[in-house]
Amino acid sequence: VQLQACGGGLVQAGGSLRLSCVTSGRTFRYYDMAWFRQAPGKEREIVAAISYSGGRPYYVESVKGRFTISRDNAKNTLYLQMNSLKPEDTAAFYCNRRGAGPGDYWGQGTQVTVSS
């Protein structure tokens, strides 16, 4: 399974980034997917999730109104549009199945750094 997250970078507070995650295999369309993030010294947390069909989006309270999750099942790709970024959003971002745990493959992730 390939989980190739990209689109991260260094941005000033208030800026925007769009993350993409290309997955391999034919099963992407059958899974609820999610974006997770892990800041230095903190545990990995779920940021946003979306159902296999593209509905029922979920957002952690701290990103509601700023982040938008979406997916393109034809392209096996998951997206995260991040607006009004804050320094506390600085973290490594990963995509995976919504129920993925520490024992699952996570890929390299993509680093998001927000300067104040």
ROTOR-588090 format. One line per 3 residues: number of its first residue (from 1); their letters; for each residue x negated, y negated, z negated of N, C-alpha, C, O. Coordinates in steps of 0.2 Angstrom, whole numbers, plus 5000, padded with zeros to 4 digits. Atoms other than C-alpha are relative to their C-alpha. Layout:
<voses>
NUM = a = X/Y/Z/X/Y/Z/X/Y/Z/X/Y/Z | ...
</voses>
This chain:
<voses>
1 = vql = 4996/5006/5000/5000/5000/5000/4996/4994/5000/4991/4993/4996 | 5004/5006/4999/4993/4983/5005/5005/4994/4997/5011/4994/4999 | 4997/5006/5003/4998/4967/4995/4995/4995/5001/4991/4993/4997
4 = qac = 5005/5005/4998/4989/4953/5003/5003/4993/4999/5007/4990/5003 | 4998/5007/5002/4993/4936/4994/4996/4995/5003/4989/4996/5002 | 5004/5006/4997/4987/4920/5002/5004/4994/4999/5010/4994/4998
7 = ggg = 4997/5006/5000/4991/4902/5002/4998/4995/4994/5000/4990/4994 | 5002/5004/5006/4984/4896/4986/4994/4995/5002/4992/4995/5007 | 5005/5005/4999/4972/4882/4984/5000/4995/4994/5003/4996/4989
10 = lvq = 5001/5006/5005/4967/4866/4974/5005/4995/5002/5005/4992/5008 | 4995/5005/4998/4981/4853/4974/5001/4995/4994/5000/4998/4988 | 4999/5004/5005/4985/4838/4964/5007/5001/4997/5011/5003/5000
13 = agg = 4994/5000/5003/4999/4837/4952/5005/4996/5004/5004/4991/5006 | 4995/5003/4996/5015/4834/4961/5000/5002/5007/5005/5001/5011 | 5001/4997/4994/5009/4843/4976/5004/5006/5001/5007/5008/4997
16 = slr = 4996/4994/4998/5016/4858/4985/4995/5005/5003/4990/5003/5006 | 5004/4994/4997/5009/4875/4991/5006/5005/5002/5011/5005/4999 | 4996/4995/4998/5017/4889/5000/4996/5007/5000/4992/5007/5004
19 = lsc = 5003/4994/5000/5012/4906/4996/5003/5006/5004/5009/5005/5005 | 4997/4995/4996/5014/4921/5007/4997/5007/4997/4991/5007/4995 | 5002/4993/5002/5012/4940/5003/5002/5005/5006/5008/5006/5006
22 = vts = 4999/4995/4995/5010/4952/5017/4999/5007/4997/4994/5009/4994 | 5000/4993/5002/5014/4970/5013/5000/5005/5005/5002/5004/5011 | 5000/4995/4995/5011/4986/5022/5005/5005/4999/5009/5005/4993
25 = grt = 4995/4995/5001/5022/5001/5024/5007/4998/5002/5009/4992/5004 | 4993/5001/4997/5040/5003/5029/5005/5000/4994/5011/4999/4996 | 4995/5000/5006/5048/5002/5011/5001/4993/4998/5005/4993/4993
28 = fry = 4999/5007/5003/5046/4983/5008/5008/4999/5000/5010/4996/4995 | 4993/5002/5000/5064/4981/5013/5005/5003/4995/5010/5001/4994 | 4995/4996/5005/5071/4993/5000/4998/4998/4993/5002/5000/4989
31 = ydm = 5001/5002/5007/5063/4985/4985/5001/4993/4998/5000/4988/5003 | 5000/5007/5003/5067/4970/4974/4992/4998/4999/4988/5002/4997 | 5007/5002/5000/5051/4960/4975/4999/4994/4995/5004/4990/4994
34 = awf = 5001/5005/5004/5043/4947/4964/4993/4997/5001/4989/5000/5003 | 5007/5003/5001/5029/4934/4961/4999/5000/4993/5003/4999/4989 | 5002/5000/5006/5019/4935/4946/4994/4995/4999/4991/4994/5005
37 = rqa = 5006/5004/5001/5005/4924/4939/4997/5002/4993/5000/5004/4988 | 5004/4999/5006/4991/4926/4926/4995/4994/4999/4991/4993/5003 | 5004/5005/5001/4983/4911/4919/4994/5003/4995/4995/5008/4992
40 = pgk = 5005/4997/5004/4966/4913/4910/5002/5001/4993/5005/4996/4990 | 4998/4998/5007/4968/4921/4893/5007/5001/4999/5009/5002/4993 | 4993/4999/5001/4986/4924/4896/5002/5007/5003/4999/5009/5008
43 = ere = 4998/4994/4997/4996/4939/4900/5004/4999/5007/5006/4993/5008 | 4997/5001/4993/5003/4941/4918/5008/5000/4998/5011/5003/4994 | 4993/5001/5001/5021/4935/4919/5004/4999/5006/5001/4997/5012
46 = iva = 4996/5000/4993/5035/4936/4932/5002/4992/5000/5004/4989/4996 | 4998/5007/4999/5038/4919/4940/5007/5000/5004/5011/4995/5002 | 4994/5000/4996/5052/4923/4953/5001/5007/5002/4996/5010/5004
49 = ais = 4998/4993/4997/5061/4938/4960/5005/4999/5005/5009/4994/5004 | 4995/5000/4995/5072/4942/4974/5002/5007/5002/4998/5012/5002 | 4997/4993/4998/5083/4957/4979/4997/5002/5006/4995/4998/5010
52 = ysg = 5002/4997/4994/5079/4969/4993/5003/4996/5006/5000/4996/5011 | 4996/5003/4994/5092/4960/5004/4999/4992/5000/5001/4989/5005 | 5001/5007/4999/5086/4942/5000/5004/4996/4995/5004/4990/4995
55 = grp = 4995/5003/5004/5099/4938/4987/4998/5000/4993/4992/5002/4991 | 5001/5000/5007/5100/4936/4968/4993/4997/4998/4990/5001/4995 | 5006/5002/5002/5085/4925/4966/5000/4999/4992/5005/4997/4989
58 = yyv = 5001/5001/5007/5078/4924/4948/4993/4996/4999/4989/4997/5003 | 5006/5004/5002/5066/4911/4941/4999/4999/4993/5004/4999/4989 | 5002/5001/5007/5057/4909/4925/5002/4993/4999/5001/4989/5003
61 = esv = 4997/5006/5002/5064/4894/4916/4995/4994/5002/4997/4989/5004 | 5005/5005/4999/5048/4884/4918/4999/4998/5008/4996/4992/5009 | 5000/5002/4993/5049/4884/4937/5006/4999/5004/5006/4997/5010
64 = kgr = 4994/5001/4997/5067/4882/4940/5001/4993/5003/4999/4988/5000 | 4999/5007/4996/5071/4868/4953/4994/4998/5003/4994/4993/5007 | 5006/5002/4996/5053/4868/4959/4997/5005/5004/4994/5004/5009
67 = fti = 5003/4994/4996/5049/4885/4966/5006/5003/5003/5012/5003/5001 | 4995/4997/4996/5059/4894/4979/4997/5007/5003/4992/5007/5007 | 5002/4993/4997/5057/4913/4983/5004/5002/5006/5010/5001/5006
70 = srd = 4997/4998/4994/5061/4920/5000/4996/5006/5003/4991/5008/5001 | 5003/4994/4997/5057/4935/5010/5003/5001/5008/5008/4999/5010 | 4998/4998/4993/5057/4941/5029/4999/5007/5000/4993/5009/5001
73 = nak = 5001/4992/5000/5060/4960/5029/4997/5002/5007/4994/5007/5007 | 5003/4998/4993/5056/4960/5048/4992/5000/5000/4989/5003/5004 | 5007/5001/5000/5039/4954/5044/4996/5003/4994/4990/5002/4993
76 = ntl = 5003/4997/5007/5036/4963/5027/4997/4995/4996/4991/4996/4994 | 5004/5006/5003/5032/4946/5020/5005/4997/4994/5011/4996/4995 | 4996/5003/5006/5037/4938/5003/4997/4993/5000/4991/4992/5001
79 = ylq = 5003/5007/5000/5035/4919/5001/5002/4997/4993/5007/4999/4990 | 4998/5004/5006/5035/4907/4987/4998/4993/5001/4992/4991/5002 | 5001/5007/4999/5037/4888/4990/5000/4997/4993/5004/4998/4989
82 = mns = 5001/5003/5006/5030/4878/4976/5000/4993/5001/4995/4990/5004 | 5000/5007/5000/5034/4860/4974/4999/4997/4993/5000/5000/4988 | 5001/5004/5006/5031/4847/4961/4995/5004/4995/4997/5005/4989
85 = lkp = 5005/4996/5004/5016/4857/4954/4998/4997/4995/4996/4991/4995 | 5003/5003/5006/5010/4854/4937/4994/5004/4998/4992/5010/5000 | 5006/4997/5002/4993/4858/4929/5001/5007/4997/4997/5011/4997
88 = edt = 4999/4993/5003/5001/4872/4919/5002/5005/5004/5003/5011/5002 | 4999/4995/4995/5005/4881/4935/4994/5003/5002/4994/5008/5006 | 5006/4998/4998/4987/4884/4937/4999/5008/4998/5000/5009/4992
91 = aaf = 5000/4993/5002/4985/4903/4938/4998/5004/5006/4998/5001/5012 | 5001/4995/4995/4981/4918/4949/5007/5003/5002/5010/5005/4997 | 4993/4998/4998/4997/4922/4959/5000/5007/5003/4996/5008/5008
94 = ycn = 4999/4994/4997/5002/4940/4964/5007/5002/5002/5012/4999/4999 | 4993/4998/4998/5016/4948/4973/5000/5008/4998/4995/5011/4999 | 4999/4992/5001/5023/4966/4969/5007/5001/4999/5012/4997/4999
97 = rrg = 4993/4998/5002/5039/4976/4966/5002/4996/4994/4997/4995/4989 | 4998/5003/5006/5049/4968/4953/4999/5004/4994/4997/5001/4988 | 5001/4996/5006/5047/4982/4941/4992/5003/4999/4991/5007/4995
100 = agp = 5007/4998/5000/5028/4984/4944/4997/4999/4993/4998/4994/4990 | 5003/5000/5006/5017/4987/4929/4993/5000/5000/4990/5000/5006 | 5007/5000/5000/4999/4987/4923/4997/5005/5004/4991/5005/5007
103 = gdy = 5003/4994/4997/4996/5004/4931/5001/5000/5007/4998/5004/5011 | 4999/5000/4993/5002/4999/4948/4994/4996/5004/4991/4992/5000 | 5005/5004/4996/4991/4992/4962/5002/4993/5001/5008/4992/5002
106 = wgq = 4998/5007/5000/4991/4973/4962/4997/4996/5005/4999/4990/5007 | 5004/5004/4995/4979/4967/4976/4996/4995/4996/4996/4994/4990 | 5004/5005/5002/4968/4952/4974/5003/4994/4997/5000/4990/4993
109 = gtq = 4996/5006/5002/4981/4939/4972/4997/4993/5003/4992/4994/5007 | 5003/5007/4997/4978/4920/4977/5000/4995/4994/5005/4995/4990 | 5001/5004/5006/4972/4907/4965/5003/4993/5002/5002/4990/5007
112 = vtv = 4997/5007/5000/4982/4891/4962/4997/4996/4995/4998/4997/4989 | 5002/5005/5005/4974/4876/4954/5003/4994/5001/5002/4991/5006 | 4997/5006/4999/4983/4861/4950/4996/4995/4995/4996/4996/4989
115 = ss = 5004/5005/5003/4973/4845/4945/5005/4995/4997/5010/4993/5001 | 4996/5005/5003/4980/4832/4934/4998/4993/5002/5001/4988/5000
</voses>
